[in-house]
């Protein structure tokens, strides 16, 4: 069993930056690939970014590519999402998640085993 805890959300103006963190209060993250999803009110949960188990491969959703950077720290048993040049349409609850299934399914929420409780990110115009 792994329990994930996100932190770092908040309110920021358009063009600003935030850094989200994901830590395991129980268990290890190091045997899973890691991803971030987000969900805006009334919308489905959307893929944001994923990073491989070893951390050498990253993948981004089209709307955040070039602005967001996913990373992980095996020694700290944690991960992060650096978000730059934020836009109002980035406003959502952001979820950290880890999975052990097929990497080819990484954009699908069903590929993941454990989820954090989410952290709110609000970008004002």
C-alpha positions, 0 to 999 in steps of 0.5 A: 500500500502506498499513500501519496501526499501532494503539496504546493498548490495555490493561487498565482497570476497568469505567467507565474510559476508553481511547483507541486510536490508528491511524497509517499507517506507510506511505501516506496515510489521507486518501483512505479512510474509516476504521473500528474493528472488534473481535473477542472470542475465539470470536466474529466480527469486529464493527463498532464505528464508522466515520468518513467520508473528510472526517471530517464523518460518523460512525456507531456500532454500537448497543452503543457509541453514546453511549460511544465517539467516533471521530475522525481528523486529516488533518494527522497522517494518523491516527485515534482511538477514544475509549472511555468508560464501558467495560464488561466486554463491550467486551473484545476485540481492536480493529482499525483499518481503512480502505476505499474502497468504498461507504459504505453497506457500512461495517458489513461487514468486506469493505468495507475494504482495509487492516487493522492488527494489532489491539490488545487491550482488556481491561475488568475487572469 
